[in-house]
Amino acid sequence: MKTLIIFDIDGTLLYSNKIDSKCFAESYKIVFGNAFPSIDWRDYPHVTDHTIFGTVFKKQFNRLVTEEELDRFQTDYVQRLEQKRVESPEEFKEVPGARQAVENLLNDDRFAVGIATGGWQRPAAVKLRHVGIDYTNIFDSYADYKVTRDDIINESIANARLQHNDFQRIVYVGDAIWDVTTTRNMNLPLIGIRLKGDRHVLGNEGATHILQDYSDYGMFLEMVEGAEVPR
């Protein structure tokens, strides 16, 4: 049986979080005329685009967003990301070795690859294309209409199991404190990624296996074998 490795995107495969957050807030202001209250995602009950956007919209307008309004917002948001990608490509950098690591895993019969991100599918696709990660054969799941990160990861796993009977091991790769919390709740082993080398951020939360990037692919595979559920 294969090992399923599921990746987050932002901060895990690429880093564009600051630009993402600014574009998110700018689009909200343009489309709805109100300032977005906070781009510190820790201020929200669940760190998914669906929950963050829905929480703010409901509080400000005292109703649910319509499909047309959501589409207008996402369209403006994606256009801004595309524009910033051209204007400031340095802000959309691949985590070193990420694309090659994904390609290696896809070409290795021992593994299946998933993506489970708190972002919506449309902006996620912009970012993955920018760093050259082909997600055609990846079991992907996004925040569209999902409240929690658990929901997103579970969908990625369910999609993978449609093609594979089961997995001997499932490992999640993420960069944030909420990834530690989610994988602990789901009893999933976690590999933490910390670009700045500040491993204590996740270590203090209970993560045991943390890398800065994927430049040492052999070490990453060792982490896959040894990763534990956060304590």
Biotite code that builds the C-alpha atoms (Angstrom):
import biotite.structure as struc

atoms = struc.array([
    struc.Atom([0.000, 0.000, 0.000], chain_id="A", res_id=1, res_name="MET", atom_name="CA", element="C"),
    struc.Atom([1.038, 3.570, -0.689], chain_id="A", res_id=2, res_name="LYS", atom_name="CA", element="C"),
    struc.Atom([1.745, 6.460, 1.624], chain_id="A", res_id=3, res_name="THR", atom_name="CA", element="C"),
    struc.Atom([-0.464, 9.480, 1.003], chain_id="A", res_id=4, res_name="LEU", atom_name="CA", element="C"),
    struc.Atom([1.308, 12.810, 1.478], chain_id="A", res_id=5, res_name="ILE", atom_name="CA", element="C"),
    struc.Atom([-0.994, 15.831, 1.627], chain_id="A", res_id=6, res_name="ILE", atom_name="CA", element="C"),
    struc.Atom([0.409, 19.349, 1.268], chain_id="A", res_id=7, res_name="PHE", atom_name="CA", element="C"),
    struc.Atom([-0.880, 22.708, 2.337], chain_id="A", res_id=8, res_name="ASP", atom_name="CA", element="C"),
    struc.Atom([-0.033, 25.448, -0.202], chain_id="A", res_id=9, res_name="ILE", atom_name="CA", element="C"),
    struc.Atom([0.726, 28.842, 1.364], chain_id="A", res_id=10, res_name="ASP", atom_name="CA", element="C"),
    struc.Atom([3.917, 28.747, 3.386], chain_id="A", res_id=11, res_name="GLY", atom_name="CA", element="C"),
    struc.Atom([4.334, 25.065, 2.554], chain_id="A", res_id=12, res_name="THR", atom_name="CA", element="C"),
    struc.Atom([4.784, 24.881, -1.239], chain_id="A", res_id=13, res_name="LEU", atom_name="CA", element="C"),
    struc.Atom([5.164, 28.608, -1.876], chain_id="A", res_id=14, res_name="LEU", atom_name="CA", element="C"),
    struc.Atom([5.163, 31.796, 0.096], chain_id="A", res_id=15, res_name="TYR", atom_name="CA", element="C"),
    struc.Atom([2.927, 34.659, -0.971], chain_id="A", res_id=16, res_name="SER", atom_name="CA", element="C"),
    struc.Atom([0.944, 35.112, 2.223], chain_id="A", res_id=17, res_name="ASN", atom_name="CA", element="C"),
    struc.Atom([1.474, 38.854, 2.662], chain_id="A", res_id=18, res_name="LYS", atom_name="CA", element="C"),
    struc.Atom([0.458, 39.635, -0.919], chain_id="A", res_id=19, res_name="ILE", atom_name="CA", element="C"),
    struc.Atom([-2.487, 37.230, -0.656], chain_id="A", res_id=20, res_name="ASP", atom_name="CA", element="C"),
    struc.Atom([-3.794, 38.909, 2.466], chain_id="A", res_id=21, res_name="SER", atom_name="CA", element="C"),
    struc.Atom([-3.445, 42.413, 1.049], chain_id="A", res_id=22, res_name="LYS", atom_name="CA", element="C"),
    struc.Atom([-5.203, 41.419, -2.190], chain_id="A", res_id=23, res_name="CYS", atom_name="CA", element="C"),
    struc.Atom([-7.983, 39.758, -0.184], chain_id="A", res_id=24, res_name="PHE", atom_name="CA", element="C"),
    struc.Atom([-8.589, 42.927, 1.833], chain_id="A", res_id=25, res_name="ALA", atom_name="CA", element="C"),
    struc.Atom([-8.324, 45.218, -1.216], chain_id="A", res_id=26, res_name="GLU", atom_name="CA", element="C"),
    struc.Atom([-10.839, 43.152, -3.192], chain_id="A", res_id=27, res_name="SER", atom_name="CA", element="C"),
    struc.Atom([-13.286, 43.177, -0.285], chain_id="A", res_id=28, res_name="TYR", atom_name="CA", element="C"),
    struc.Atom([-13.065, 46.977, -0.058], chain_id="A", res_id=29, res_name="LYS", atom_name="CA", element="C"),
    struc.Atom([-13.547, 47.434, -3.813], chain_id="A", res_id=30, res_name="ILE", atom_name="CA", element="C"),
    struc.Atom([-16.416, 44.955, -4.208], chain_id="A", res_id=31, res_name="VAL", atom_name="CA", element="C"),
    struc.Atom([-18.362, 45.624, -0.993], chain_id="A", res_id=32, res_name="PHE", atom_name="CA", element="C"),
    struc.Atom([-17.261, 49.126, -0.004], chain_id="A", res_id=33, res_name="GLY", atom_name="CA", element="C"),
    struc.Atom([-16.262, 48.170, 3.543], chain_id="A", res_id=34, res_name="ASN", atom_name="CA", element="C"),
    struc.Atom([-12.847, 47.839, 5.087], chain_id="A", res_id=35, res_name="ALA", atom_name="CA", element="C"),
    struc.Atom([-11.791, 44.282, 5.894], chain_id="A", res_id=36, res_name="PHE", atom_name="CA", element="C"),
    struc.Atom([-11.297, 44.265, 9.675], chain_id="A", res_id=37, res_name="PRO", atom_name="CA", element="C"),
    struc.Atom([-8.243, 42.022, 10.063], chain_id="A", res_id=38, res_name="SER", atom_name="CA", element="C"),
    struc.Atom([-5.856, 40.021, 7.925], chain_id="A", res_id=39, res_name="ILE", atom_name="CA", element="C"),
    struc.Atom([-4.501, 38.208, 10.961], chain_id="A", res_id=40, res_name="ASP", atom_name="CA", element="C"),
    struc.Atom([-6.144, 34.873, 10.255], chain_id="A", res_id=41, res_name="TRP", atom_name="CA", element="C"),
    struc.Atom([-5.812, 33.856, 13.904], chain_id="A", res_id=42, res_name="ARG", atom_name="CA", element="C"),
    struc.Atom([-8.697, 36.238, 14.612], chain_id="A", res_id=43, res_name="ASP", atom_name="CA", element="C"),
    struc.Atom([-11.178, 33.891, 12.918], chain_id="A", res_id=44, res_name="TYR", atom_name="CA", element="C"),
    struc.Atom([-12.814, 30.679, 14.178], chain_id="A", res_id=45, res_name="PRO", atom_name="CA", element="C"),
    struc.Atom([-11.384, 28.579, 11.330], chain_id="A", res_id=46, res_name="HIS", atom_name="CA", element="C"),
    struc.Atom([-8.548, 29.491, 8.968], chain_id="A", res_id=47, res_name="VAL", atom_name="CA", element="C"),
    struc.Atom([-10.253, 28.863, 5.628], chain_id="A", res_id=48, res_name="THR", atom_name="CA", element="C"),
    struc.Atom([-11.201, 31.421, 2.992], chain_id="A", res_id=49, res_name="ASP", atom_name="CA", element="C"),
    struc.Atom([-14.825, 30.286, 3.227], chain_id="A", res_id=50, res_name="HIS", atom_name="CA", element="C"),
    struc.Atom([-15.018, 30.864, 6.987], chain_id="A", res_id=51, res_name="THR", atom_name="CA", element="C"),
    struc.Atom([-12.934, 34.058, 7.068], chain_id="A", res_id=52, res_name="ILE", atom_name="CA", element="C"),
    struc.Atom([-14.913, 35.692, 4.274], chain_id="A", res_id=53, res_name="PHE", atom_name="CA", element="C"),
    struc.Atom([-18.279, 34.441, 5.536], chain_id="A", res_id=54, res_name="GLY", atom_name="CA", element="C"),
    struc.Atom([-17.615, 35.560, 9.119], chain_id="A", res_id=55, res_name="THR", atom_name="CA", element="C"),
    struc.Atom([-16.795, 39.121, 8.070], chain_id="A", res_id=56, res_name="VAL", atom_name="CA", element="C"),
    struc.Atom([-19.609, 39.407, 5.528], chain_id="A", res_id=57, res_name="PHE", atom_name="CA", element="C"),
    struc.Atom([-22.254, 38.115, 7.947], chain_id="A", res_id=58, res_name="LYS", atom_name="CA", element="C"),
    struc.Atom([-21.102, 40.487, 10.689], chain_id="A", res_id=59, res_name="LYS", atom_name="CA", element="C"),
    struc.Atom([-21.083, 43.527, 8.409], chain_id="A", res_id=60, res_name="GLN", atom_name="CA", element="C"),
    struc.Atom([-24.241, 42.860, 6.380], chain_id="A", res_id=61, res_name="PHE", atom_name="CA", element="C"),
    struc.Atom([-26.212, 40.625, 8.766], chain_id="A", res_id=62, res_name="ASN", atom_name="CA", element="C"),
    struc.Atom([-26.939, 38.075, 6.036], chain_id="A", res_id=63, res_name="ARG", atom_name="CA", element="C"),
    struc.Atom([-25.297, 35.372, 3.957], chain_id="A", res_id=64, res_name="LEU", atom_name="CA", element="C"),
    struc.Atom([-23.433, 36.262, 0.784], chain_id="A", res_id=65, res_name="VAL", atom_name="CA", element="C"),
    struc.Atom([-25.108, 35.445, -2.534], chain_id="A", res_id=66, res_name="THR", atom_name="CA", element="C"),
    struc.Atom([-23.476, 33.287, -5.196], chain_id="A", res_id=67, res_name="GLU", atom_name="CA", element="C"),
    struc.Atom([-23.210, 36.313, -7.482], chain_id="A", res_id=68, res_name="GLU", atom_name="CA", element="C"),
    struc.Atom([-21.506, 38.393, -4.784], chain_id="A", res_id=69, res_name="GLU", atom_name="CA", element="C"),
    struc.Atom([-19.088, 35.608, -3.964], chain_id="A", res_id=70, res_name="LEU", atom_name="CA", element="C"),
    struc.Atom([-18.240, 35.196, -7.639], chain_id="A", res_id=71, res_name="ASP", atom_name="CA", element="C"),
    struc.Atom([-17.615, 38.934, -8.032], chain_id="A", res_id=72, res_name="ARG", atom_name="CA", element="C"),
    struc.Atom([-15.318, 38.929, -5.033], chain_id="A", res_id=73, res_name="PHE", atom_name="CA", element="C"),
    struc.Atom([-13.355, 35.866, -6.129], chain_id="A", res_id=74, res_name="GLN", atom_name="CA", element="C"),
    struc.Atom([-13.021, 37.238, -9.664], chain_id="A", res_id=75, res_name="THR", atom_name="CA", element="C"),
    struc.Atom([-11.573, 40.526, -8.396], chain_id="A", res_id=76, res_name="ASP", atom_name="CA", element="C"),
    struc.Atom([-9.319, 38.682, -5.942], chain_id="A", res_id=77, res_name="TYR", atom_name="CA", element="C"),
    struc.Atom([-7.939, 36.344, -8.612], chain_id="A", res_id=78, res_name="VAL", atom_name="CA", element="C"),
    struc.Atom([-7.362, 39.255, -10.998], chain_id="A", res_id=79, res_name="GLN", atom_name="CA", element="C"),
    struc.Atom([-5.390, 41.067, -8.315], chain_id="A", res_id=80, res_name="ARG", atom_name="CA", element="C"),
    struc.Atom([-3.285, 37.992, -7.642], chain_id="A", res_id=81, res_name="LEU", atom_name="CA", element="C"),
    struc.Atom([-2.599, 37.611, -11.355], chain_id="A", res_id=82, res_name="GLU", atom_name="CA", element="C"),
    struc.Atom([-1.606, 41.277, -11.579], chain_id="A", res_id=83, res_name="GLN", atom_name="CA", element="C"),
    struc.Atom([0.672, 41.107, -8.551], chain_id="A", res_id=84, res_name="LYS", atom_name="CA", element="C"),
    struc.Atom([2.207, 37.891, -9.888], chain_id="A", res_id=85, res_name="ARG", atom_name="CA", element="C"),
    struc.Atom([3.326, 39.819, -12.970], chain_id="A", res_id=86, res_name="VAL", atom_name="CA", element="C"),
    struc.Atom([4.299, 43.023, -11.172], chain_id="A", res_id=87, res_name="GLU", atom_name="CA", element="C"),
    struc.Atom([6.083, 41.413, -8.229], chain_id="A", res_id=88, res_name="SER", atom_name="CA", element="C"),
    struc.Atom([7.014, 37.822, -9.120], chain_id="A", res_id=89, res_name="PRO", atom_name="CA", element="C"),
    struc.Atom([9.492, 37.766, -6.243], chain_id="A", res_id=90, res_name="GLU", atom_name="CA", element="C"),
    struc.Atom([6.517, 37.812, -3.859], chain_id="A", res_id=91, res_name="GLU", atom_name="CA", element="C"),
    struc.Atom([5.327, 34.425, -5.173], chain_id="A", res_id=92, res_name="PHE", atom_name="CA", element="C"),
    struc.Atom([8.370, 32.286, -4.508], chain_id="A", res_id=93, res_name="LYS", atom_name="CA", element="C"),
    struc.Atom([8.502, 28.522, -4.454], chain_id="A", res_id=94, res_name="GLU", atom_name="CA", element="C"),
    struc.Atom([9.621, 27.012, -1.189], chain_id="A", res_id=95, res_name="VAL", atom_name="CA", element="C"),
    struc.Atom([13.051, 25.653, -2.205], chain_id="A", res_id=96, res_name="PRO", atom_name="CA", element="C"),
    struc.Atom([12.719, 22.166, -3.655], chain_id="A", res_id=97, res_name="GLY", atom_name="CA", element="C"),
    struc.Atom([8.913, 22.029, -3.413], chain_id="A", res_id=98, res_name="ALA", atom_name="CA", element="C"),
    struc.Atom([8.124, 21.520, -7.104], chain_id="A", res_id=99, res_name="ARG", atom_name="CA", element="C"),
    struc.Atom([10.802, 18.861, -7.520], chain_id="A", res_id=100, res_name="GLN", atom_name="CA", element="C"),
    struc.Atom([9.671, 17.085, -4.358], chain_id="A", res_id=101, res_name="ALA", atom_name="CA", element="C"),
    struc.Atom([6.089, 16.905, -5.630], chain_id="A", res_id=102, res_name="VAL", atom_name="CA", element="C"),
    struc.Atom([7.268, 15.639, -9.019], chain_id="A", res_id=103, res_name="GLU", atom_name="CA", element="C"),
    struc.Atom([9.467, 13.015, -7.373], chain_id="A", res_id=104, res_name="ASN", atom_name="CA", element="C"),
    struc.Atom([6.581, 11.764, -5.261], chain_id="A", res_id=105, res_name="LEU", atom_name="CA", element="C"),
    struc.Atom([4.218, 11.607, -8.243], chain_id="A", res_id=106, res_name="LEU", atom_name="CA", element="C"),
    struc.Atom([6.764, 9.482, -10.116], chain_id="A", res_id=107, res_name="ASN", atom_name="CA", element="C"),
    struc.Atom([7.330, 7.126, -7.179], chain_id="A", res_id=108, res_name="ASP", atom_name="CA", element="C"),
    struc.Atom([4.949, 4.162, -6.919], chain_id="A", res_id=109, res_name="ASP", atom_name="CA", element="C"),
    struc.Atom([5.268, 4.179, -3.140], chain_id="A", res_id=110, res_name="ARG", atom_name="CA", element="C"),
    struc.Atom([3.392, 7.471, -2.817], chain_id="A", res_id=111, res_name="PHE", atom_name="CA", element="C"),
    struc.Atom([0.206, 9.302, -3.679], chain_id="A", res_id=112, res_name="ALA", atom_name="CA", element="C"),
    struc.Atom([0.021, 13.095, -3.410], chain_id="A", res_id=113, res_name="VAL", atom_name="CA", element="C"),
    struc.Atom([-2.748, 15.324, -2.138], chain_id="A", res_id=114, res_name="GLY", atom_name="CA", element="C"),
    struc.Atom([-3.300, 19.034, -1.612], chain_id="A", res_id=115, res_name="ILE", atom_name="CA", element="C"),
    struc.Atom([-5.557, 20.325, 1.157], chain_id="A", res_id=116, res_name="ALA", atom_name="CA", element="C"),
    struc.Atom([-5.464, 24.090, 1.555], chain_id="A", res_id=117, res_name="THR", atom_name="CA", element="C"),
    struc.Atom([-7.521, 26.636, 3.428], chain_id="A", res_id=118, res_name="GLY", atom_name="CA", element="C"),
    struc.Atom([-7.687, 28.728, 0.257], chain_id="A", res_id=119, res_name="GLY", atom_name="CA", element="C"),
    struc.Atom([-10.334, 28.673, -2.472], chain_id="A", res_id=120, res_name="TRP", atom_name="CA", element="C"),
    struc.Atom([-9.578, 26.696, -5.640], chain_id="A", res_id=121, res_name="GLN", atom_name="CA", element="C"),
    struc.Atom([-9.386, 29.632, -8.074], chain_id="A", res_id=122, res_name="ARG", atom_name="CA", element="C"),
    struc.Atom([-6.664, 31.645, -6.277], chain_id="A", res_id=123, res_name="PRO", atom_name="CA", element="C"),
    struc.Atom([-4.848, 28.441, -5.328], chain_id="A", res_id=124, res_name="ALA", atom_name="CA", element="C"),
    struc.Atom([-4.587, 27.505, -9.006], chain_id="A", res_id=125, res_name="ALA", atom_name="CA", element="C"),
    struc.Atom([-2.955, 30.872, -9.788], chain_id="A", res_id=126, res_name="VAL", atom_name="CA", element="C"),
    struc.Atom([-0.254, 30.269, -7.209], chain_id="A", res_id=127, res_name="LYS", atom_name="CA", element="C"),
    struc.Atom([0.434, 26.653, -8.115], chain_id="A", res_id=128, res_name="LEU", atom_name="CA", element="C"),
    struc.Atom([0.781, 27.546, -11.802], chain_id="A", res_id=129, res_name="ARG", atom_name="CA", element="C"),
    struc.Atom([3.158, 30.364, -10.926], chain_id="A", res_id=130, res_name="HIS", atom_name="CA", element="C"),
    struc.Atom([5.655, 28.015, -9.305], chain_id="A", res_id=131, res_name="VAL", atom_name="CA", element="C"),
    struc.Atom([5.144, 25.286, -11.916], chain_id="A", res_id=132, res_name="GLY", atom_name="CA", element="C"),
    struc.Atom([3.380, 22.689, -9.770], chain_id="A", res_id=133, res_name="ILE", atom_name="CA", element="C"),
    struc.Atom([1.093, 20.556, -11.926], chain_id="A", res_id=134, res_name="ASP", atom_name="CA", element="C"),
    struc.Atom([-1.846, 19.439, -9.799], chain_id="A", res_id=135, res_name="TYR", atom_name="CA", element="C"),
    struc.Atom([-3.553, 17.383, -12.530], chain_id="A", res_id=136, res_name="THR", atom_name="CA", element="C"),
    struc.Atom([-2.800, 14.051, -10.844], chain_id="A", res_id=137, res_name="ASN", atom_name="CA", element="C"),
    struc.Atom([-3.014, 15.321, -7.285], chain_id="A", res_id=138, res_name="ILE", atom_name="CA", element="C"),
    struc.Atom([-5.911, 14.558, -4.961], chain_id="A", res_id=139, res_name="PHE", atom_name="CA", element="C"),
    struc.Atom([-6.791, 18.147, -4.201], chain_id="A", res_id=140, res_name="ASP", atom_name="CA", element="C"),
    struc.Atom([-9.302, 19.811, -1.936], chain_id="A", res_id=141, res_name="SER", atom_name="CA", element="C"),
    struc.Atom([-9.955, 23.490, -1.306], chain_id="A", res_id=142, res_name="TYR", atom_name="CA", element="C"),
    struc.Atom([-11.921, 25.742, 1.033], chain_id="A", res_id=143, res_name="ALA", atom_name="CA", element="C"),
    struc.Atom([-14.878, 26.251, -1.296], chain_id="A", res_id=144, res_name="ASP", atom_name="CA", element="C"),
    struc.Atom([-18.002, 25.748, 0.885], chain_id="A", res_id=145, res_name="TYR", atom_name="CA", element="C"),
    struc.Atom([-16.023, 24.040, 3.652], chain_id="A", res_id=146, res_name="LYS", atom_name="CA", element="C"),
    struc.Atom([-15.942, 25.454, 7.148], chain_id="A", res_id=147, res_name="VAL", atom_name="CA", element="C"),
    struc.Atom([-12.942, 23.745, 8.747], chain_id="A", res_id=148, res_name="THR", atom_name="CA", element="C"),
    struc.Atom([-9.522, 22.534, 7.685], chain_id="A", res_id=149, res_name="ARG", atom_name="CA", element="C"),
    struc.Atom([-10.534, 19.080, 8.905], chain_id="A", res_id=150, res_name="ASP", atom_name="CA", element="C"),
    struc.Atom([-13.276, 19.085, 6.248], chain_id="A", res_id=151, res_name="ASP", atom_name="CA", element="C"),
    struc.Atom([-10.743, 19.964, 3.556], chain_id="A", res_id=152, res_name="ILE", atom_name="CA", element="C"),
    struc.Atom([-8.197, 17.323, 4.543], chain_id="A", res_id=153, res_name="ILE", atom_name="CA", element="C"),
    struc.Atom([-10.914, 14.683, 4.842], chain_id="A", res_id=154, res_name="ASN", atom_name="CA", element="C"),
    struc.Atom([-12.084, 15.445, 1.305], chain_id="A", res_id=155, res_name="GLU", atom_name="CA", element="C"),
    struc.Atom([-8.549, 15.060, -0.057], chain_id="A", res_id=156, res_name="SER", atom_name="CA", element="C"),
    struc.Atom([-8.265, 11.694, 1.689], chain_id="A", res_id=157, res_name="ILE", atom_name="CA", element="C"),
    struc.Atom([-11.688, 10.599, 0.416], chain_id="A", res_id=158, res_name="ALA", atom_name="CA", element="C"),
    struc.Atom([-10.739, 11.586, -3.148], chain_id="A", res_id=159, res_name="ASN", atom_name="CA", element="C"),
    struc.Atom([-7.521, 9.576, -2.886], chain_id="A", res_id=160, res_name="ALA", atom_name="CA", element="C"),
    struc.Atom([-9.386, 6.529, -1.581], chain_id="A", res_id=161, res_name="ARG", atom_name="CA", element="C"),
    struc.Atom([-11.625, 6.549, -4.629], chain_id="A", res_id=162, res_name="LEU", atom_name="CA", element="C"),
    struc.Atom([-8.569, 5.478, -6.620], chain_id="A", res_id=163, res_name="GLN", atom_name="CA", element="C"),
    struc.Atom([-6.646, 3.573, -3.945], chain_id="A", res_id=164, res_name="HIS", atom_name="CA", element="C"),
    struc.Atom([-8.236, 1.098, -1.551], chain_id="A", res_id=165, res_name="ASN", atom_name="CA", element="C"),
    struc.Atom([-6.372, 2.426, 1.444], chain_id="A", res_id=166, res_name="ASP", atom_name="CA", element="C"),
    struc.Atom([-3.035, 3.786, 2.591], chain_id="A", res_id=167, res_name="PHE", atom_name="CA", element="C"),
    struc.Atom([-0.520, 2.355, 4.975], chain_id="A", res_id=168, res_name="GLN", atom_name="CA", element="C"),
    struc.Atom([0.253, 5.884, 6.131], chain_id="A", res_id=169, res_name="ARG", atom_name="CA", element="C"),
    struc.Atom([-1.112, 9.401, 5.656], chain_id="A", res_id=170, res_name="ILE", atom_name="CA", element="C"),
    struc.Atom([1.127, 12.392, 6.394], chain_id="A", res_id=171, res_name="VAL", atom_name="CA", element="C"),
    struc.Atom([0.203, 16.064, 6.243], chain_id="A", res_id=172, res_name="TYR", atom_name="CA", element="C"),
    struc.Atom([2.739, 18.795, 5.431], chain_id="A", res_id=173, res_name="VAL", atom_name="CA", element="C"),
    struc.Atom([1.962, 22.295, 6.714], chain_id="A", res_id=174, res_name="GLY", atom_name="CA", element="C"),
    struc.Atom([3.556, 25.443, 8.061], chain_id="A", res_id=175, res_name="ASP", atom_name="CA", element="C"),
    struc.Atom([1.196, 27.018, 10.568], chain_id="A", res_id=176, res_name="ALA", atom_name="CA", element="C"),
    struc.Atom([0.049, 26.583, 14.139], chain_id="A", res_id=177, res_name="ILE", atom_name="CA", element="C"),
    struc.Atom([-3.435, 25.677, 12.923], chain_id="A", res_id=178, res_name="TRP", atom_name="CA", element="C"),
    struc.Atom([-1.892, 22.804, 10.946], chain_id="A", res_id=179, res_name="ASP", atom_name="CA", element="C"),
    struc.Atom([-0.538, 21.441, 14.216], chain_id="A", res_id=180, res_name="VAL", atom_name="CA", element="C"),
    struc.Atom([-3.942, 21.760, 15.870], chain_id="A", res_id=181, res_name="THR", atom_name="CA", element="C"),
    struc.Atom([-5.783, 20.193, 12.943], chain_id="A", res_id=182, res_name="THR", atom_name="CA", element="C"),
    struc.Atom([-3.497, 17.196, 12.555], chain_id="A", res_id=183, res_name="THR", atom_name="CA", element="C"),
    struc.Atom([-3.526, 16.572, 16.290], chain_id="A", res_id=184, res_name="ARG", atom_name="CA", element="C"),
    struc.Atom([-7.336, 16.577, 16.233], chain_id="A", res_id=185, res_name="ASN", atom_name="CA", element="C"),
    struc.Atom([-7.348, 14.228, 13.231], chain_id="A", res_id=186, res_name="MET", atom_name="CA", element="C"),
    struc.Atom([-4.609, 11.953, 14.599], chain_id="A", res_id=187, res_name="ASN", atom_name="CA", element="C"),
    struc.Atom([-2.457, 12.548, 11.500], chain_id="A", res_id=188, res_name="LEU", atom_name="CA", element="C"),
    struc.Atom([1.354, 12.702, 11.451], chain_id="A", res_id=189, res_name="PRO", atom_name="CA", element="C"),
    struc.Atom([2.652, 16.165, 10.551], chain_id="A", res_id=190, res_name="LEU", atom_name="CA", element="C"),
    struc.Atom([5.771, 17.461, 8.843], chain_id="A", res_id=191, res_name="ILE", atom_name="CA", element="C"),
    struc.Atom([6.185, 21.140, 9.623], chain_id="A", res_id=192, res_name="GLY", atom_name="CA", element="C"),
    struc.Atom([7.751, 23.583, 7.148], chain_id="A", res_id=193, res_name="ILE", atom_name="CA", element="C"),
    struc.Atom([9.242, 26.814, 8.490], chain_id="A", res_id=194, res_name="ARG", atom_name="CA", element="C"),
    struc.Atom([10.946, 28.941, 5.850], chain_id="A", res_id=195, res_name="LEU", atom_name="CA", element="C"),
    struc.Atom([12.622, 31.236, 8.367], chain_id="A", res_id=196, res_name="LYS", atom_name="CA", element="C"),
    struc.Atom([14.046, 28.299, 10.259], chain_id="A", res_id=197, res_name="GLY", atom_name="CA", element="C"),
    struc.Atom([12.012, 29.271, 13.329], chain_id="A", res_id=198, res_name="ASP", atom_name="CA", element="C"),
    struc.Atom([11.163, 25.680, 14.163], chain_id="A", res_id=199, res_name="ARG", atom_name="CA", element="C"),
    struc.Atom([10.168, 26.557, 17.705], chain_id="A", res_id=200, res_name="HIS", atom_name="CA", element="C"),
    struc.Atom([6.935, 28.124, 16.410], chain_id="A", res_id=201, res_name="VAL", atom_name="CA", element="C"),
    struc.Atom([5.577, 24.675, 15.579], chain_id="A", res_id=202, res_name="LEU", atom_name="CA", element="C"),
    struc.Atom([7.743, 22.776, 18.044], chain_id="A", res_id=203, res_name="GLY", atom_name="CA", element="C"),
    struc.Atom([6.264, 24.662, 20.981], chain_id="A", res_id=204, res_name="ASN", atom_name="CA", element="C"),
    struc.Atom([2.816, 23.568, 19.798], chain_id="A", res_id=205, res_name="GLU", atom_name="CA", element="C"),
    struc.Atom([3.776, 19.896, 19.743], chain_id="A", res_id=206, res_name="GLY", atom_name="CA", element="C"),
    struc.Atom([5.159, 19.254, 16.241], chain_id="A", res_id=207, res_name="ALA", atom_name="CA", element="C"),
    struc.Atom([8.109, 16.862, 16.335], chain_id="A", res_id=208, res_name="THR", atom_name="CA", element="C"),
    struc.Atom([9.342, 16.791, 12.697], chain_id="A", res_id=209, res_name="HIS", atom_name="CA", element="C"),
    struc.Atom([10.104, 20.171, 11.129], chain_id="A", res_id=210, res_name="ILE", atom_name="CA", element="C"),
    struc.Atom([12.070, 21.197, 8.027], chain_id="A", res_id=211, res_name="LEU", atom_name="CA", element="C"),
    struc.Atom([12.966, 24.564, 6.545], chain_id="A", res_id=212, res_name="GLN", atom_name="CA", element="C"),
    struc.Atom([12.350, 23.420, 2.953], chain_id="A", res_id=213, res_name="ASP", atom_name="CA", element="C"),
    struc.Atom([12.695, 20.451, 0.566], chain_id="A", res_id=214, res_name="TYR", atom_name="CA", element="C"),
    struc.Atom([16.238, 21.080, -0.640], chain_id="A", res_id=215, res_name="SER", atom_name="CA", element="C"),
    struc.Atom([17.358, 17.836, 1.007], chain_id="A", res_id=216, res_name="ASP", atom_name="CA", element="C"),
    struc.Atom([14.837, 15.443, -0.522], chain_id="A", res_id=217, res_name="TYR", atom_name="CA", element="C"),
    struc.Atom([16.348, 12.450, 1.245], chain_id="A", res_id=218, res_name="GLY", atom_name="CA", element="C"),
    struc.Atom([15.771, 14.137, 4.584], chain_id="A", res_id=219, res_name="MET", atom_name="CA", element="C"),
    struc.Atom([12.194, 14.899, 3.587], chain_id="A", res_id=220, res_name="PHE", atom_name="CA", element="C"),
    struc.Atom([11.590, 11.209, 2.847], chain_id="A", res_id=221, res_name="LEU", atom_name="CA", element="C"),
    struc.Atom([13.051, 10.338, 6.241], chain_id="A", res_id=222, res_name="GLU", atom_name="CA", element="C"),
    struc.Atom([10.585, 12.757, 7.773], chain_id="A", res_id=223, res_name="MET", atom_name="CA", element="C"),
    struc.Atom([7.753, 11.070, 5.878], chain_id="A", res_id=224, res_name="VAL", atom_name="CA", element="C"),
    struc.Atom([8.718, 7.760, 7.461], chain_id="A", res_id=225, res_name="GLU", atom_name="CA", element="C"),
    struc.Atom([9.237, 9.150, 10.951], chain_id="A", res_id=226, res_name="GLY", atom_name="CA", element="C"),
    struc.Atom([6.647, 11.932, 11.292], chain_id="A", res_id=227, res_name="ALA", atom_name="CA", element="C"),
    struc.Atom([4.390, 11.693, 14.320], chain_id="A", res_id=228, res_name="GLU", atom_name="CA", element="C"),
    struc.Atom([1.037, 13.075, 15.373], chain_id="A", res_id=229, res_name="VAL", atom_name="CA", element="C"),
    struc.Atom([1.707, 16.379, 17.195], chain_id="A", res_id=230, res_name="PRO", atom_name="CA", element="C"),
    struc.Atom([1.907, 15.890, 20.947], chain_id="A", res_id=231, res_name="ARG", atom_name="CA", element="C"),
])
